[in-house]
Amino acid sequence: MTNENGTTNENSATYGGGVANENGTTNENSATYGGGVANENGTTNENSATYVGGVTNEIGATSSSGVANSGGATNEIGMTNSGGATNGGGAKNKVWLVTGATSGFGRQLALAVAGRGDAVIATGRRKDALAELAALSAHIIPVVSDITTADGRAAIREAVNAAGGLDVLVNNAGYGLFGAVEQVGDAAAREVFETHVFGPLALLRDTLPVLRERRGHVITLSSELAVYAWPSSGLYSASKAAADLLSEALAIELAPAGVRVTAIQPGTYATEFGPQSLARAVAPDDVYAPTVGAFFAAFQAKPAAEFGDPREVVDAILAVADDENPPVRVAVGEEARTTIRDALSRRLDEVSR
């Protein structure tokens, strides 16, 4: 957990369908919460007990790729020119960019994409975690990068250029920030918006020219909490709602260019740390104990069995990426679908009053 004085926990939890924090201060080995506690791996390691967690044979080949520093990407995989990545048989495959790929949904997605034979530019802050990921597949191109910094985005641009283009951008990096709106400090509030909104926005500006060339796809890991808020999720929900509405506007603006845009809205998924962990949580004072405090207590008491299999989110992303006419928003999991319907129904009732 990262407290208000900036102390970080490398095994912290993240939220909103996002994974490790790319801003250089928080959790690279985190649980993902798509509107709740999300166990990125069901029960064991940082990804899935079934899909990653050291199961090197899931993809097979080890990677000879070097790990790029913030100044640029090192690519020894043999990516092709502007025609795109090619497999051994010469068939054209896609090039993906997945931010926040050192843990959680991002790590699982990178491995799943590589398993399909597509190239994956996998970004994250932790060089060691990226090296471990790249060792699982020759299709993974690791780039050490903080998307909230100009140097970090320059490293990503170099990797995209070396790969010869880009077909799918997955803005996945993120983390949770929970506490009463009044009690969350200015620095923490700005930081969560930098990670969920302004960093991805800058990355979009860098990558949209090449995405237009390939009639590509922009996928953003949003959250059910982009549609409604819990007591304590005000700043987090606001940042996810901003990302969600940016996706809606982009989908309209880019339609004539053939670029597809989708926001993924996961529900709650379990982590190895279980629901006892609440990423960046600001402890409530006496004023907010009956609301925020009561919510924290109830949330942390939930058994891990109540949270879904994160592979469901990965599968949803893969399906959306293959869809020639995808929806702008995809709610993942029955919980997300139910809570989002309920929230929208309440809004309609308010409009009718």
LINMODA-V311203 format. One record per backbone hydrogen bond with DSSP energy under -1.0 kcal/mol. CO is the residue of the C=O (numbers start at 1). NH is the residue of the N-H. Records with the same first field share a line. If there is no record, write none. Layout:
# LINMODA-V311203
CO = NH, NH
This chain:
# LINMODA-V311203
3 = 6
7 = 3
9 = 12
10 = 29
15 = 18
20 = 174
27 = 21
31 = 14
33 = 16
34 = 224
38 = 32, 40
39 = 42
41 = 43, 44, 49
46 = 104
48 = 52
52 = 55
54 = 56
55 = 58
56 = 59, 60
68 = 144
69 = 72
81 = 84
85 = 93
87 = 90
91 = 87
94 = 119
95 = 167, 168
96 = 121
97 = 170
98 = 123
103 = 107
104 = 108
105 = 109
106 = 110
107 = 111
108 = 112
109 = 113
110 = 114
111 = 115
113 = 116, 118
114 = 117
119 = 96
120 = 141
121 = 98
122 = 143
123 = 101
124 = 145
126 = 130
127 = 131
128 = 132
129 = 133
130 = 134
131 = 135
133 = 136
134 = 137
137 = 140
139 = 120
141 = 122
142 = 68
143 = 124
146 = 149
149 = 153
150 = 154
151 = 155
152 = 156
153 = 157
154 = 158
155 = 159
156 = 160
157 = 161
158 = 162
159 = 163
160 = 165
167 = 217
168 = 97
169 = 219
170 = 99, 172
171 = 221
172 = 19
176 = 280
178 = 282
180 = 184
185 = 189
186 = 190
187 = 191
188 = 192
189 = 193
190 = 194
191 = 195
192 = 196
193 = 197, 198
194 = 199
197 = 201
198 = 202
199 = 203
200 = 204
201 = 205
202 = 206
203 = 207
204 = 208
207 = 211
208 = 212
209 = 213
210 = 214
211 = 216
216 = 260
217 = 169
218 = 262
219 = 171
220 = 222, 264
223 = 226
224 = 227
230 = 233
232 = 179
233 = 237
234 = 238
235 = 239
236 = 240
237 = 241
238 = 242
239 = 243
240 = 244
241 = 245
242 = 246
243 = 247
244 = 248
245 = 249
246 = 250
247 = 251
248 = 252
249 = 253
250 = 254
254 = 259
255 = 258
260 = 218
262 = 220
263 = 330
264 = 222
265 = 332
266 = 224
268 = 308
271 = 274
274 = 277
279 = 281
280 = 178
288 = 292, 293
289 = 294
291 = 295
292 = 296
293 = 297
294 = 298
295 = 299
296 = 300
299 = 302
303 = 306
304 = 307
308 = 270
309 = 312
310 = 314
311 = 315
312 = 316
313 = 317
314 = 318
315 = 319
316 = 320
317 = 321
318 = 322
328 = 263
330 = 265
332 = 267
333 = 337
334 = 338
335 = 339
336 = 340
337 = 341
338 = 342
339 = 343
340 = 344
341 = 345
342 = 346
343 = 347
344 = 348
345 = 349
346 = 350
347 = 351
348 = 352
